[in-house]
Amino acid sequence: MRGKVGFQVPQDATGLVFVFDAEVFGTGKVFVELGSEPIAVEPPAELAGEQEQATFAVGDIVEIGDLTLVVNEVTSPAGDDFNKPDAGNKFVVVDVTLQNKGSETRAISSMLQMHLKDATGQRYDLDLMASVASGGTTPDGEIAAGEKIRGQVGFQIPEDAQGLVFVFDADVFGYGKVLVALP
């Protein structure tokens, strides 16, 4: 996962150190001296200890405990005069079906459980305007035992984003994340 973290500091602050507290993982803290001038580096293509994750394809039926997930299709609607992507961006809409094969009702939240990632690890969260541009509705709410729900989850991403992956975070059910490679 990739992202930016911002802080507000006094203009004359010096000797800044970024601290990542990995204590929740039981590995301690990491300290990175930031130096006196702004700097940018390209993210590495691979990280030490990185593990390959199982990635599914559009149309695959993915079993996640008592849930089944299928990415039915991926579209890129242009929008309209009132609802269009920002300059340099495009809408991407992922049409999904979820089915509850269990005996208990499950709650689904596209905002909390679904996002896109690109090849650099940059994360893109739900964009309601992109979802509206699809002409459908997001797959949110409770799914009763045996019930299916279908919906369209929209995102706004840079036009040149590559290697898109749809991520469904089923961790609220104790099953981890499901990754679906998008064309």
NORQUICOR-V404308 format. One record per residue. N is the residue number from 1. RES is the residue in one small letter. PHI is phi in whole degrees, -180 to 180 (* if undefined). PSI is psi as a letter, one per 20 degrees, with the letter a starting at -180 (NA if undefined). Layout:
# NORQUICOR-V404308
n=N res=RES phi=PHI psi=PSI
n=N res=RES phi=PHI psi=PSI
This chain:
# NORQUICOR-V404308
n=1 res=m phi=* psi=q
n=2 res=r phi=-129 psi=q
n=3 res=g phi=-173 psi=r
n=4 res=k phi=-111 psi=q
n=5 res=v phi=-123 psi=p
n=6 res=g phi=-117 psi=q
n=7 res=f phi=-137 psi=q
n=8 res=q phi=-103 psi=p
n=9 res=v phi=-132 psi=q
n=10 res=p phi=-60 psi=q
n=11 res=q phi=-58 psi=h
n=12 res=d phi=-94 psi=j
n=13 res=a phi=-66 psi=p
n=14 res=t phi=-134 psi=r
n=15 res=g phi=64 psi=k
n=16 res=l phi=-71 psi=q
n=17 res=v phi=-130 psi=p
n=18 res=f phi=-86 psi=p
n=19 res=v phi=-119 psi=p
n=20 res=f phi=-105 psi=o
n=21 res=d phi=-94 psi=n
n=22 res=a phi=-92 psi=j
n=23 res=e phi=-56 psi=h
n=24 res=v phi=-63 psi=h
n=25 res=f phi=-99 psi=i
n=26 res=g phi=77 psi=k
n=27 res=t phi=-116 psi=j
n=28 res=g phi=90 psi=a
n=29 res=k phi=-108 psi=q
n=30 res=v phi=-117 psi=p
n=31 res=f phi=-116 psi=p
n=32 res=v phi=-127 psi=o
n=33 res=e phi=-72 psi=p
n=34 res=l phi=-90 psi=i
n=35 res=g phi=79 psi=a
n=36 res=s phi=-97 psi=i
n=37 res=e phi=-124 psi=q
n=38 res=p phi=-60 psi=q
n=39 res=i phi=-146 psi=q
n=40 res=a phi=-136 psi=q
n=41 res=v phi=-131 psi=q
n=42 res=e phi=-74 psi=p
n=43 res=p phi=-67 psi=q
n=44 res=p phi=-68 psi=q
n=45 res=a phi=-68 psi=h
n=46 res=e phi=-138 psi=q
n=47 res=l phi=-114 psi=q
n=48 res=a phi=-59 psi=p
n=49 res=g phi=83 psi=j
n=50 res=e phi=-64 psi=p
n=51 res=q phi=-116 psi=q
n=52 res=e phi=-70 psi=p
n=53 res=q phi=-104 psi=q
n=54 res=a phi=-66 psi=p
n=55 res=t phi=-123 psi=p
n=56 res=f phi=-100 psi=r
n=57 res=a phi=-113 psi=r
n=58 res=v phi=-56 psi=p
n=59 res=g phi=95 psi=i
n=60 res=d phi=-67 psi=q
n=61 res=i phi=-93 psi=o
n=62 res=v phi=-109 psi=p
n=63 res=e phi=-88 psi=p
n=64 res=i phi=-129 psi=n
n=65 res=g phi=62 psi=c
n=66 res=d phi=-86 psi=i
n=67 res=l phi=-103 psi=q
n=68 res=t phi=-121 psi=p
n=69 res=l phi=-121 psi=p
n=70 res=v phi=-134 psi=p
n=71 res=v phi=-88 psi=o
n=72 res=n phi=-78 psi=g
n=73 res=e phi=-164 psi=r
n=74 res=v phi=-131 psi=p
n=75 res=t phi=-127 psi=r
n=76 res=s phi=-135 psi=m
n=77 res=p phi=-66 psi=q
n=78 res=a phi=-76 psi=h
n=79 res=g phi=87 psi=a
n=80 res=d phi=-141 psi=a
n=81 res=d phi=-59 psi=h
n=82 res=f phi=-100 psi=i
n=83 res=n phi=-142 psi=n
n=84 res=k phi=-141 psi=r
n=85 res=p phi=-69 psi=q
n=86 res=d phi=-63 psi=q
n=87 res=a phi=-55 psi=p
n=88 res=g phi=84 psi=i
n=89 res=n phi=-115 psi=r
n=90 res=k phi=-143 psi=q
n=91 res=f phi=-87 psi=q
n=92 res=v phi=-129 psi=p
n=93 res=v phi=-118 psi=p
n=94 res=v phi=-107 psi=o
n=95 res=d phi=-92 psi=o
n=96 res=v phi=-125 psi=q
n=97 res=t phi=-124 psi=p
n=98 res=l phi=-121 psi=p
n=99 res=q phi=-129 psi=p
n=100 res=n phi=-96 psi=o
n=101 res=k phi=-96 psi=j
n=102 res=g phi=-89 psi=a
n=103 res=s phi=-105 psi=i
n=104 res=e phi=-118 psi=q
n=105 res=t phi=-66 psi=q
n=106 res=r phi=-120 psi=q
n=107 res=a phi=-101 psi=p
n=108 res=i phi=-120 psi=p
n=109 res=s phi=-132 psi=o
n=110 res=s phi=-64 psi=h
n=111 res=m phi=-69 psi=h
n=112 res=l phi=-92 psi=h
n=113 res=q phi=-114 psi=i
n=114 res=m phi=-132 psi=p
n=115 res=h phi=-157 psi=r
n=116 res=l phi=-110 psi=q
n=117 res=k phi=-133 psi=q
n=118 res=d phi=-104 psi=a
n=119 res=a phi=-61 psi=h
n=120 res=t phi=-86 psi=i
n=121 res=g phi=94 psi=i
n=122 res=q phi=-64 psi=p
n=123 res=r phi=-98 psi=q
n=124 res=y phi=-126 psi=p
n=125 res=d phi=-90 psi=r
n=126 res=l phi=-48 psi=p
n=127 res=d phi=-120 psi=o
n=128 res=l phi=-61 psi=h
n=129 res=m phi=-66 psi=h
n=130 res=a phi=-67 psi=h
n=131 res=s phi=-63 psi=g
n=132 res=v phi=-63 psi=g
n=133 res=a phi=-61 psi=h
n=134 res=s phi=-73 psi=h
n=135 res=g phi=83 psi=j
n=136 res=g phi=-114 psi=b
n=137 res=t phi=-133 psi=q
n=138 res=t phi=-74 psi=q
n=139 res=p phi=-86 psi=m
n=140 res=d phi=-111 psi=q
n=141 res=g phi=123 psi=a
n=142 res=e phi=-90 psi=q
n=143 res=i phi=-115 psi=o
n=144 res=a phi=-70 psi=r
n=145 res=a phi=-54 psi=p
n=146 res=g phi=82 psi=i
n=147 res=e phi=-85 psi=q
n=148 res=k phi=-114 psi=q
n=149 res=i phi=-139 psi=p
n=150 res=r phi=-126 psi=q
n=151 res=g phi=-164 psi=r
n=152 res=q phi=-118 psi=p
n=153 res=v phi=-110 psi=o
n=154 res=g phi=-102 psi=q
n=155 res=f phi=-137 psi=q
n=156 res=q phi=-116 psi=p
n=157 res=i phi=-134 psi=r
n=158 res=p phi=-61 psi=q
n=159 res=e phi=-57 psi=h
n=160 res=d phi=-96 psi=j
n=161 res=a phi=-62 psi=p
n=162 res=q phi=-122 psi=q
n=163 res=g phi=63 psi=l
n=164 res=l phi=-70 psi=p
n=165 res=v phi=-133 psi=p
n=166 res=f phi=-85 psi=p
n=167 res=v phi=-118 psi=p
n=168 res=f phi=-108 psi=o
n=169 res=d phi=-93 psi=n
n=170 res=a phi=-90 psi=j
n=171 res=d phi=-61 psi=h
n=172 res=v phi=-62 psi=h
n=173 res=f phi=-100 psi=j
n=174 res=g phi=85 psi=k
n=175 res=y phi=-116 psi=i
n=176 res=g phi=84 psi=b
n=177 res=k phi=-109 psi=q
n=178 res=v phi=-114 psi=p
n=179 res=l phi=-114 psi=p
n=180 res=v phi=-125 psi=o
n=181 res=a phi=-69 psi=p
n=182 res=l phi=-104 psi=q
n=183 res=p phi=-70 psi=NA
